Amino acid sequence: MAASKLIVTGDIFRPFRLGQRWESATWKNVRWLDGIAGTAARLAGWDVATVSWDPALRRSHGNVDMPAIYDALGLPLDRAGWVELLRRPMLPDAIERELLDLFDADLVVGYEIPDHLLRILSRAGIAVVDVILHPVRFLDDVVFALRTNRADIHALLAQHAVAREAIALQAGLIRSKAAWMRPPLPLRPGAALVLGQVGDDRAAIDTATGRNRSLADHAGRLLELCADSSMVLFKPHPYDPAQSDTGITLRRLQAVQWTNANFYHLIAQPEIDVVCALNSSGLVEAEYFGKAALWLAPPLYRFGDTAPADGGFGDALPQDGAWCNPAFWSAVRGAGPAAVLAAVRPNRLRRALNADWGFSSIDKVVA
């Protein structure tokens, strides 16, 4: 069977300020994905290349000249320009053709691919697999949810979906261990926990208005939460500046008690009834611990099992580790079975992603 072409990519439009200049915020994500999925696909017989905003790319790989694209769009290469780009319903035809030329492949696999690129690729009839970090972070490893625009690939993803029951069992183990631990702080039954988020996260952007959402937009709802709860805790995001709109608003609510206690230790406490946030992944996690989740903004991604239809994308399905193996990409290619080479090992992907999110401390005390 002739080699089919697979391109690895990511959120190519997103800039990151480094000193006095702007560079891609996601070139490391693309290199990371190529190291895992790209390697597995090569071993399964795919001809693999990467396309990224990454001037270091050489040979058959493709660098997207994003400064030139921002210039052609008449947008500044900064965060405000990026948000304006996301808000535009379409990109000019010349830019869409330029991008399509770079992504000439049978399959594009990306890390949290932006909507413009999803639309361009799907309209051109190119199969896409989008790899999204799943909000549940307390399993033996981080989990990635994959979505696609192809029904046959979605059926393969469904075969490797992580069962909700398996997630609930792990939450139960954490709650069991917490029962023997000293509570992180004195609590009263009927308490609520509010979670902070960083303002420059894509999930916090309201593309209808171009504004960054924050808890400051919901001060009235937070006041109601204070009236309805025995006590309200606020856990700020460690990367949110102290003088952010969220921080200023929560300080004005004098009934709110700030805490930096471990998130999993907190939501394992029976006194906490409600967890509130804009659209933090912690809301999804809290539901597995039996808490009511109060969403103040819609989630960025749709997780579930709905198959793709009418050229669109299906729900993102949380996956076991199969997608890291050549056998998975051999099946996507419609080729014969390939060997399963990478054995399951706790925290393999978590460490490869260089991300712990507070789980590392609870991981050391939970069997």
Solvent accessible surface area in square Angstrom, and as a share of the most:
residue,aa,sasa,rsa
1,M,166,0.74
2,A,87,0.68
3,A,67,0.52
4,S,28,0.18
5,K,75,0.32
6,L,1,0.01
7,I,2,0.01
8,V,0,0.00
9,T,0,0.00
10,G,0,0.00
11,D,7,0.03
12,I,1,0.01
13,F,0,0.00
14,R,60,0.22
15,P,10,0.06
16,F,107,0.44
17,R,125,0.46
18,L,81,0.40
19,G,54,0.52
20,Q,165,0.74
21,R,135,0.49
22,W,61,0.21
23,E,33,0.15
24,S,4,0.03
25,A,38,0.29
26,T,13,0.08
27,W,60,0.21
28,K,136,0.58
29,N,35,0.18
30,V,3,0.02
31,R,114,0.42
32,W,32,0.11
33,L,0,0.00
34,D,26,0.13
35,G,46,0.45
36,I,31,0.16
37,A,1,0.01
38,G,0,0.00
39,T,61,0.36
40,A,3,0.03
41,A,0,0.00
42,R,93,0.34
43,L,112,0.56
44,A,10,0.08
45,G,32,0.31
46,W,17,0.06
47,D,78,0.40
48,V,12,0.07
49,A,5,0.04
50,T,6,0.04
51,V,5,0.03
52,S,3,0.02
53,W,12,0.04
54,D,4,0.02
55,P,95,0.60
56,A,59,0.46
57,L,32,0.16
58,R,156,0.57
59,R,222,0.81
60,S,90,0.58
61,H,50,0.23
62,G,15,0.14
63,N,60,0.31
64,V,0,0.00
65,D,73,0.38
66,M,0,0.00
67,P,60,0.38
68,A,49,0.38
69,I,4,0.02
70,Y,1,0.00
71,D,113,0.59
72,A,73,0.57
73,L,14,0.07
74,G,66,0.63
75,L,19,0.10
76,P,73,0.46
77,L,46,0.23
78,D,39,0.20
79,R,55,0.20
80,A,72,0.56
81,G,0,0.00
82,W,3,0.01
83,V,11,0.06
84,E,59,0.26
85,L,0,0.00
86,L,31,0.16
87,R,98,0.36
88,R,70,0.26
89,P,116,0.73
90,M,91,0.41
91,L,6,0.03
92,P,62,0.39
93,D,97,0.50
94,A,61,0.47
95,I,10,0.05
96,E,6,0.03
97,R,148,0.54
98,E,80,0.36
99,L,0,0.00
100,L,58,0.29
101,D,112,0.58
102,L,56,0.28
103,F,0,0.00
104,D,106,0.55
105,A,15,0.12
106,D,82,0.43
107,L,2,0.01
108,V,0,0.00
109,V,1,0.00
110,G,0,0.00
111,Y,20,0.07
112,E,38,0.17
113,I,1,0.00
114,P,0,0.00
115,D,100,0.52
116,H,11,0.05
117,L,1,0.00
118,L,11,0.06
119,R,65,0.24
120,I,3,0.01
121,L,0,0.00
122,S,21,0.14
123,R,151,0.55
124,A,47,0.37
125,G,67,0.65
126,I,21,0.11
127,A,5,0.04
128,V,0,0.00
129,V,0,0.00
130,D,0,0.00
131,V,0,0.00
132,I,1,0.00
133,L,23,0.11
134,H,10,0.04
135,P,10,0.06
136,V,0,0.00
137,R,32,0.12
138,F,0,0.00
139,L,22,0.11
140,D,95,0.49
141,D,26,0.14
142,V,3,0.02
143,V,14,0.08
144,F,0,0.00
145,A,0,0.00
146,L,0,0.00
147,R,37,0.13
148,T,0,0.00
149,N,25,0.13
150,R,98,0.36
151,A,69,0.54
152,D,80,0.42
153,I,4,0.02
154,H,12,0.05
155,A,55,0.43
156,L,21,0.11
157,L,0,0.00
158,A,53,0.41
159,Q,134,0.60
160,H,47,0.21
161,A,41,0.31
162,V,28,0.16
163,A,53,0.41
164,R,165,0.60
165,E,120,0.54
166,A,49,0.38
167,I,3,0.02
168,A,47,0.36
169,L,131,0.65
170,Q,26,0.11
171,A,1,0.00
172,G,21,0.20
173,L,91,0.45
174,I,2,0.01
175,R,117,0.43
176,S,65,0.42
177,K,75,0.32
178,A,7,0.05
179,A,83,0.64
180,W,221,0.78
181,M,54,0.24
182,R,210,0.77
183,P,74,0.47
184,P,40,0.25
185,L,25,0.12
186,P,121,0.76
187,L,29,0.14
188,R,134,0.49
189,P,107,0.67
190,G,25,0.24
191,A,0,0.00
192,A,0,0.00
193,L,0,0.00
194,V,1,0.00
195,L,13,0.07
196,G,8,0.07
197,Q,25,0.11
198,V,26,0.15
199,G,29,0.28
200,D,74,0.38
201,D,52,0.27
202,R,28,0.10
203,A,17,0.13
204,A,1,0.01
205,I,9,0.05
206,D,28,0.14
207,T,70,0.40
208,A,81,0.63
209,T,72,0.42
210,G,24,0.23
211,R,127,0.46
212,N,60,0.31
213,R,45,0.17
214,S,18,0.12
215,L,2,0.01
216,A,35,0.28
217,D,64,0.33
218,H,47,0.21
219,A,39,0.30
220,G,46,0.44
221,R,84,0.31
222,L,4,0.02
223,L,103,0.51
224,E,94,0.42
225,L,8,0.04
226,C,27,0.16
227,A,87,0.68
228,D,115,0.59
229,S,21,0.14
230,S,46,0.29
231,M,20,0.09
232,V,4,0.02
233,L,0,0.00
234,F,2,0.01
235,K,41,0.17
236,P,32,0.20
237,H,51,0.23
238,P,114,0.72
239,Y,177,0.67
240,D,27,0.14
241,P,91,0.57
242,A,65,0.51
243,Q,131,0.58
244,S,22,0.14
245,D,90,0.47
246,T,8,0.05
247,G,5,0.05
248,I,60,0.31
249,T,13,0.08
250,L,1,0.01
251,R,112,0.41
252,R,182,0.66
253,L,19,0.10
254,Q,172,0.77
255,A,75,0.58
256,V,15,0.09
257,Q,80,0.36
258,W,89,0.31
259,T,14,0.08
260,N,127,0.65
261,A,22,0.17
262,N,37,0.19
263,F,25,0.10
264,Y,4,0.02
265,H,24,0.11
266,L,0,0.00
267,I,0,0.00
268,A,10,0.08
269,Q,11,0.05
270,P,107,0.67
271,E,47,0.21
272,I,1,0.01
273,D,74,0.39
274,V,35,0.20
275,V,0,0.00
276,C,0,0.00
277,A,0,0.00
278,L,6,0.03
279,N,14,0.07
280,S,19,0.12
281,S,32,0.21
282,G,4,0.04
283,L,0,0.00
284,V,32,0.19
285,E,5,0.02
286,A,0,0.00
287,E,89,0.40
288,Y,31,0.12
289,F,9,0.04
290,G,69,0.66
291,K,20,0.09
292,A,59,0.46
293,A,27,0.21
294,L,38,0.19
295,W,82,0.29
296,L,28,0.14
297,A,7,0.05
298,P,85,0.53
299,P,75,0.47
300,L,76,0.38
301,Y,30,0.11
302,R,144,0.53
303,F,64,0.27
304,G,29,0.27
305,D,107,0.56
306,T,81,0.47
307,A,52,0.40
308,P,17,0.11
309,A,70,0.54
310,D,156,0.81
311,G,58,0.56
312,G,29,0.28
313,F,38,0.16
314,G,2,0.02
315,D,9,0.04
316,A,0,0.00
317,L,9,0.05
318,P,18,0.12
319,Q,5,0.02
320,D,64,0.33
321,G,33,0.32
322,A,21,0.16
323,W,2,0.01
324,C,21,0.12
325,N,9,0.05
326,P,6,0.04
327,A,26,0.20
328,F,6,0.02
329,W,1,0.00
330,S,3,0.02
331,A,50,0.39
332,V,18,0.10
333,R,37,0.14
334,G,60,0.57
335,A,30,0.23
336,G,47,0.45
337,P,142,0.89
338,A,32,0.25
339,A,61,0.47
340,V,109,0.62
341,L,112,0.56
342,A,38,0.29
343,A,74,0.58
344,V,141,0.81
345,R,143,0.52
346,P,82,0.51
347,N,10,0.05
348,R,86,0.31
349,L,16,0.08
350,R,4,0.01
351,R,167,0.61
352,A,55,0.43
353,L,28,0.14
354,N,140,0.72
355,A,16,0.12
356,D,64,0.33
357,W,113,0.40
358,G,41,0.39
359,F,7,0.03
360,S,40,0.26
361,S,62,0.40
362,I,6,0.03
363,D,46,0.24
364,K,160,0.68
365,V,61,0.35
366,V,16,0.09
367,A,120,0.93
